[in-house]
């Protein structure tokens, strides 16, 4: 995004403004209308020194960077909301968004929230005090539950907040809603750990860093999965081999790499699901997915994906007929070194 803006040399750039939340109609009038901002269908080509717009003879209320807006904060600036249109490239065989799309939108929401707090520097959305001490967040565990996947053309609103979780972690929580109906269609939580970028070791939050984190977190604990014995809190056991299903020799593409030159965490969703047989994929969809990240993966690595059916003996709410549950394991090929563990629950597709 930023490279696109920088390429527009004829436009004087101004910082993106994250606006206060306004009431607006969910009717489709273009992306800017969905986001609650007025829009013009003509974009000027240049800005004069006096600030006036010239180019195509049509005056626009907002210059280009202001049109490329993010979401908005609630009044206390701790709860962030952003809306997304489900594009044709987001949907899969079922004509609905894939779980990889949902994971990507959640990641985008978290990053955009940080940008709106003014945390963007050197391409990374990290708080100033953490940057000063060479600290960063790494994703340790993600849990997503989807009750209904959005279809192509739907607009989803993602509500996001975060809170400290112990001395070295924060918890990022999300609610996914269908914007036109207000229906909650999914929930997610993510645990991130603080790591020193130089030593690559986990580090506790100092008072200065903790104060910075607390300043933008919710004032009282709010859990997106508040119920007891929820799937999110369940331990993921190590998959015993030989596995029921496997896909060997998966290779990261250049397009899978993130800004750290490591495989983007969303790519692991695809790798975990790769070993599930096609007849299950044709008749079921992912209802819940949990991933624990244990090692970084880089370009040139070779990865093996394993999956086995898991019998749920711990849950107080046994799975209904038609549901399937699997344990997953990603390893570096030819070794016992884990990259991550996972669990998926699949429900039968409605006819």
NORDA-V664364 format. One record per pair of residues at least 6 apart in sequence whose C-alpha atoms are under 7 Angstrom apart, sorted by sequence separation. I is the first residue (numbers start at 1). GAP is how many residues later the second one is. D is the distance in whole Angstrom. If there is no record, write none. Layout:
# NORDA-V664364
i:I gap:GAP d:D
i:I gap:GAP d:D
This chain:
# NORDA-V664364
i:28 gap:6 d:7
i:32 gap:6 d:7
i:33 gap:6 d:7
i:47 gap:6 d:5
i:53 gap:6 d:7
i:73 gap:6 d:6
i:74 gap:6 d:6
i:91 gap:6 d:4
i:92 gap:6 d:6
i:119 gap:6 d:5
i:120 gap:6 d:6
i:130 gap:6 d:7
i:164 gap:6 d:4
i:165 gap:6 d:6
i:177 gap:6 d:5
i:178 gap:6 d:7
i:195 gap:6 d:5
i:196 gap:6 d:6
i:257 gap:6 d:4
i:258 gap:6 d:5
i:331 gap:6 d:6
i:332 gap:6 d:7
i:32 gap:7 d:6
i:46 gap:7 d:6
i:47 gap:7 d:6
i:73 gap:7 d:4
i:90 gap:7 d:5
i:91 gap:7 d:6
i:119 gap:7 d:5
i:163 gap:7 d:6
i:164 gap:7 d:6
i:177 gap:7 d:4
i:178 gap:7 d:7
i:195 gap:7 d:4
i:196 gap:7 d:6
i:256 gap:7 d:5
i:257 gap:7 d:5
i:331 gap:7 d:5
i:332 gap:7 d:7
i:26 gap:8 d:6
i:46 gap:8 d:5
i:72 gap:8 d:6
i:73 gap:8 d:6
i:90 gap:8 d:7
i:119 gap:8 d:5
i:162 gap:8 d:7
i:163 gap:8 d:5
i:176 gap:8 d:6
i:177 gap:8 d:5
i:194 gap:8 d:6
i:195 gap:8 d:5
i:256 gap:8 d:6
i:330 gap:8 d:6
i:331 gap:8 d:5
i:44 gap:9 d:6
i:45 gap:9 d:6
i:46 gap:9 d:6
i:72 gap:9 d:5
i:119 gap:9 d:7
i:162 gap:9 d:5
i:163 gap:9 d:7
i:175 gap:9 d:7
i:176 gap:9 d:6
i:177 gap:9 d:7
i:194 gap:9 d:6
i:330 gap:9 d:5
i:44 gap:10 d:6
i:45 gap:10 d:5
i:71 gap:10 d:6
i:72 gap:10 d:6
i:115 gap:10 d:6
i:126 gap:10 d:7
i:162 gap:10 d:4
i:176 gap:10 d:5
i:194 gap:10 d:7
i:330 gap:10 d:5
i:44 gap:11 d:5
i:45 gap:11 d:7
i:71 gap:11 d:4
i:90 gap:11 d:6
i:114 gap:11 d:6
i:161 gap:11 d:6
i:162 gap:11 d:6
i:175 gap:11 d:6
i:176 gap:11 d:6
i:256 gap:11 d:6
i:329 gap:11 d:6
i:330 gap:11 d:6
i:24 gap:12 d:6
i:44 gap:12 d:6
i:70 gap:12 d:7
i:71 gap:12 d:7
i:161 gap:12 d:6
i:175 gap:12 d:5
i:329 gap:12 d:5
i:160 gap:13 d:6
i:161 gap:13 d:7
i:174 gap:13 d:6
i:175 gap:13 d:7
i:328 gap:13 d:6
i:329 gap:13 d:6
i:22 gap:14 d:6
i:111 gap:14 d:6
i:160 gap:14 d:5
i:174 gap:14 d:5
i:328 gap:14 d:5
i:159 gap:15 d:5
i:160 gap:15 d:7
i:173 gap:15 d:6
i:174 gap:15 d:6
i:310 gap:15 d:5
i:327 gap:15 d:6
i:328 gap:15 d:6
i:42 gap:16 d:6
i:44 gap:16 d:7
i:158 gap:16 d:7
i:159 gap:16 d:5
i:173 gap:16 d:4
i:309 gap:16 d:6
i:310 gap:16 d:5
i:327 gap:16 d:5
i:43 gap:17 d:6
i:158 gap:17 d:6
i:159 gap:17 d:7
i:172 gap:17 d:6
i:173 gap:17 d:6
i:309 gap:17 d:4
i:310 gap:17 d:6
i:326 gap:17 d:6
i:327 gap:17 d:7
i:42 gap:18 d:6
i:158 gap:18 d:5
i:171 gap:18 d:7
i:172 gap:18 d:5
i:308 gap:18 d:5
i:309 gap:18 d:6
i:326 gap:18 d:5
i:157 gap:19 d:6
i:158 gap:19 d:6
i:171 gap:19 d:6
i:172 gap:19 d:6
i:307 gap:19 d:6
i:308 gap:19 d:5
i:325 gap:19 d:6
i:326 gap:19 d:7
i:40 gap:20 d:6
i:156 gap:20 d:7
i:157 gap:20 d:5
i:171 gap:20 d:5
i:307 gap:20 d:6
i:308 gap:20 d:7
i:325 gap:20 d:4
i:40 gap:21 d:7
i:43 gap:21 d:7
i:156 gap:21 d:6
i:157 gap:21 d:6
i:170 gap:21 d:6
i:171 gap:21 d:6
i:307 gap:21 d:4
i:324 gap:21 d:6
i:325 gap:21 d:6
i:156 gap:22 d:5
i:157 gap:22 d:6
i:169 gap:22 d:7
i:170 gap:22 d:5
i:306 gap:22 d:6
i:307 gap:22 d:6
i:323 gap:22 d:7
i:324 gap:22 d:5
i:155 gap:23 d:6
i:156 gap:23 d:5
i:169 gap:23 d:5
i:170 gap:23 d:7
i:306 gap:23 d:5
i:323 gap:23 d:5
i:324 gap:23 d:7
i:155 gap:24 d:6
i:169 gap:24 d:4
i:305 gap:24 d:6
i:306 gap:24 d:6
i:323 gap:24 d:5
i:168 gap:25 d:6
i:169 gap:25 d:6
i:305 gap:25 d:5
i:322 gap:25 d:6
i:323 gap:25 d:6
i:168 gap:26 d:5
i:304 gap:26 d:6
i:305 gap:26 d:7
i:322 gap:26 d:5
i:82 gap:27 d:7
i:247 gap:27 d:7
i:303 gap:27 d:7
i:304 gap:27 d:5
i:247 gap:28 d:5
i:303 gap:28 d:6
i:304 gap:28 d:6
i:246 gap:29 d:5
i:303 gap:29 d:5
i:304 gap:29 d:5
i:245 gap:30 d:6
i:275 gap:30 d:6
i:302 gap:30 d:6
i:303 gap:30 d:5
i:245 gap:31 d:7
i:275 gap:31 d:6
i:276 gap:31 d:7
i:302 gap:31 d:5
i:275 gap:32 d:6
i:80 gap:33 d:6
i:272 gap:33 d:6
i:11 gap:34 d:7
i:262 gap:34 d:7
i:263 gap:34 d:6
i:271 gap:34 d:6
i:10 gap:35 d:7
i:11 gap:35 d:5
i:12 gap:35 d:6
i:32 gap:35 d:7
i:168 gap:35 d:6
i:262 gap:35 d:6
i:263 gap:35 d:6
i:10 gap:36 d:6
i:11 gap:36 d:6
i:149 gap:36 d:7
i:168 gap:36 d:4
i:262 gap:36 d:5
i:148 gap:37 d:5
i:167 gap:37 d:5
i:168 gap:37 d:6
i:187 gap:37 d:7
i:261 gap:37 d:7
i:147 gap:38 d:5
i:167 gap:38 d:6
i:146 gap:39 d:6
i:147 gap:39 d:6
i:146 gap:40 d:4
i:145 gap:41 d:6
i:146 gap:41 d:7
i:70 gap:42 d:7
i:145 gap:42 d:5
i:144 gap:43 d:6
i:145 gap:43 d:6
i:295 gap:43 d:7
i:296 gap:43 d:7
i:144 gap:44 d:4
i:294 gap:44 d:7
i:295 gap:44 d:5
i:143 gap:45 d:6
i:144 gap:45 d:7
i:254 gap:45 d:7
i:294 gap:45 d:5
i:295 gap:45 d:7
i:143 gap:46 d:5
i:253 gap:46 d:7
i:293 gap:46 d:6
i:294 gap:46 d:5
i:142 gap:47 d:6
i:143 gap:47 d:6
i:252 gap:47 d:6
i:293 gap:47 d:5
i:35 gap:48 d:7
i:142 gap:48 d:4
i:252 gap:48 d:7
i:292 gap:48 d:5
i:293 gap:48 d:7
i:16 gap:49 d:6
i:17 gap:49 d:7
i:141 gap:49 d:6
i:142 gap:49 d:6
i:251 gap:49 d:7
i:252 gap:49 d:7
i:291 gap:49 d:7
i:292 gap:49 d:5
i:16 gap:50 d:6
i:141 gap:50 d:5
i:174 gap:50 d:7
i:251 gap:50 d:6
i:291 gap:50 d:6
i:292 gap:50 d:6
i:14 gap:51 d:7
i:18 gap:51 d:7
i:21 gap:51 d:5
i:140 gap:51 d:6
i:173 gap:51 d:6
i:251 gap:51 d:5
i:291 gap:51 d:4
i:13 gap:52 d:7
i:17 gap:52 d:7
i:18 gap:52 d:6
i:20 gap:52 d:6
i:21 gap:52 d:6
i:97 gap:52 d:6
i:139 gap:52 d:6
i:140 gap:52 d:5
i:250 gap:52 d:6
i:251 gap:52 d:6
i:290 gap:52 d:5
i:291 gap:52 d:7
i:16 gap:53 d:6
i:18 gap:53 d:6
i:19 gap:53 d:5
i:20 gap:53 d:6
i:21 gap:53 d:6
i:96 gap:53 d:6
i:97 gap:53 d:6
i:139 gap:53 d:4
i:140 gap:53 d:6
i:249 gap:53 d:5
i:250 gap:53 d:5
i:290 gap:53 d:5
i:18 gap:54 d:6
i:96 gap:54 d:6
i:97 gap:54 d:6
i:138 gap:54 d:5
i:139 gap:54 d:6
i:163 gap:54 d:5
i:249 gap:54 d:5
i:250 gap:54 d:6
i:289 gap:54 d:6
i:290 gap:54 d:7
i:96 gap:55 d:4
i:137 gap:55 d:6
i:138 gap:55 d:5
i:162 gap:55 d:5
i:163 gap:55 d:6
i:248 gap:55 d:7
i:249 gap:55 d:6
i:289 gap:55 d:4
i:95 gap:56 d:6
i:96 gap:56 d:6
i:137 gap:56 d:6
i:138 gap:56 d:6
i:161 gap:56 d:7
i:162 gap:56 d:7
i:248 gap:56 d:4
i:272 gap:56 d:6
i:288 gap:56 d:6
i:289 gap:56 d:7
i:95 gap:57 d:7
i:137 gap:57 d:5
i:138 gap:57 d:7
i:161 gap:57 d:7
i:247 gap:57 d:6
i:248 gap:57 d:6
i:288 gap:57 d:5
i:136 gap:58 d:6
i:137 gap:58 d:6
i:247 gap:58 d:5
i:272 gap:58 d:7
i:286 gap:58 d:7
i:287 gap:58 d:5
i:135 gap:59 d:7
i:136 gap:59 d:5
i:246 gap:59 d:6
i:247 gap:59 d:7
i:286 gap:59 d:6
i:287 gap:59 d:5
i:135 gap:60 d:6
i:136 gap:60 d:6
i:246 gap:60 d:4
i:286 gap:60 d:4
i:287 gap:60 d:6
i:91 gap:61 d:6
i:135 gap:61 d:5
i:136 gap:61 d:7
i:245 gap:61 d:6
i:246 gap:61 d:6
i:285 gap:61 d:5
i:286 gap:61 d:7
i:134 gap:62 d:6
i:135 gap:62 d:6
i:245 gap:62 d:5
i:284 gap:62 d:6
i:285 gap:62 d:6
i:134 gap:63 d:6
i:243 gap:63 d:6
i:244 gap:63 d:6
i:245 gap:63 d:6
i:284 gap:63 d:5
i:285 gap:63 d:7
i:88 gap:64 d:6
i:243 gap:64 d:6
i:244 gap:64 d:5
i:284 gap:64 d:4
i:285 gap:64 d:6
i:86 gap:65 d:7
i:87 gap:65 d:6
i:243 gap:65 d:5
i:283 gap:65 d:6
i:284 gap:65 d:5
i:86 gap:66 d:5
i:87 gap:66 d:6
i:283 gap:66 d:6
i:86 gap:67 d:5
i:85 gap:68 d:6
i:86 gap:68 d:6
i:85 gap:69 d:6
i:86 gap:69 d:6
i:85 gap:70 d:4
i:84 gap:71 d:6
i:85 gap:71 d:7
i:83 gap:72 d:7
i:84 gap:72 d:5
i:83 gap:73 d:5
i:84 gap:73 d:6
i:83 gap:74 d:4
i:82 gap:75 d:6
i:83 gap:75 d:6
i:81 gap:76 d:7
i:82 gap:76 d:5
i:81 gap:77 d:6
i:82 gap:77 d:7
i:81 gap:78 d:4
i:80 gap:79 d:6
i:81 gap:79 d:6
i:130 gap:79 d:6
i:79 gap:80 d:7
i:80 gap:80 d:5
i:129 gap:80 d:6
i:79 gap:81 d:6
i:80 gap:81 d:6
i:79 gap:82 d:5
i:78 gap:83 d:6
i:249 gap:84 d:6
i:239 gap:88 d:6
i:143 gap:89 d:6
i:239 gap:89 d:7
i:239 gap:90 d:6
i:18 gap:98 d:6
i:236 gap:105 d:7
i:236 gap:106 d:7
i:236 gap:107 d:7
i:78 gap:138 d:5
i:77 gap:139 d:7
i:78 gap:139 d:5
i:78 gap:140 d:6
i:147 gap:140 d:7
i:146 gap:141 d:5
i:145 gap:142 d:6
i:146 gap:142 d:6
i:145 gap:143 d:4
i:144 gap:144 d:6
i:145 gap:144 d:7
i:144 gap:145 d:5
i:143 gap:146 d:6
i:144 gap:146 d:7
i:143 gap:147 d:4
i:142 gap:148 d:6
i:143 gap:148 d:7
i:142 gap:149 d:5
i:141 gap:150 d:6
i:142 gap:150 d:7
i:141 gap:151 d:4
i:140 gap:152 d:6
i:141 gap:152 d:6
i:26 gap:153 d:7
i:140 gap:153 d:5
i:26 gap:154 d:6
i:139 gap:154 d:7
i:104 gap:162 d:6
i:103 gap:163 d:6
i:100 gap:166 d:6
i:100 gap:169 d:6
i:100 gap:170 d:7
